């Protein structure tokens, strides 16, 4: 494993990291969902055609009993799953 850099800026916020890259302050590794608008507008350029799967997941939690109808809940859950599966996510 490579050592952590000892010089230069370090960002704890992915949005600020991408803003810095778009402002010409260097390159960044970031989530496609966060970079999509800047990539489409040409403010960022994808250097390599590589995407890495991450170990993060999406979770939907709720408390029983539901405060809405089961049909409304299922419609919301379906919509949420579709949104999470979209390329922009």
Secondary structure, DSSP 8 states (H G I E B T S, - for coil): -----SSS---S-HHHHHHHHHTTS------HHHHHHHHHHTSS---SS-----S--------SS-SS-HHHHHHHHHHHHHHHHSTT-
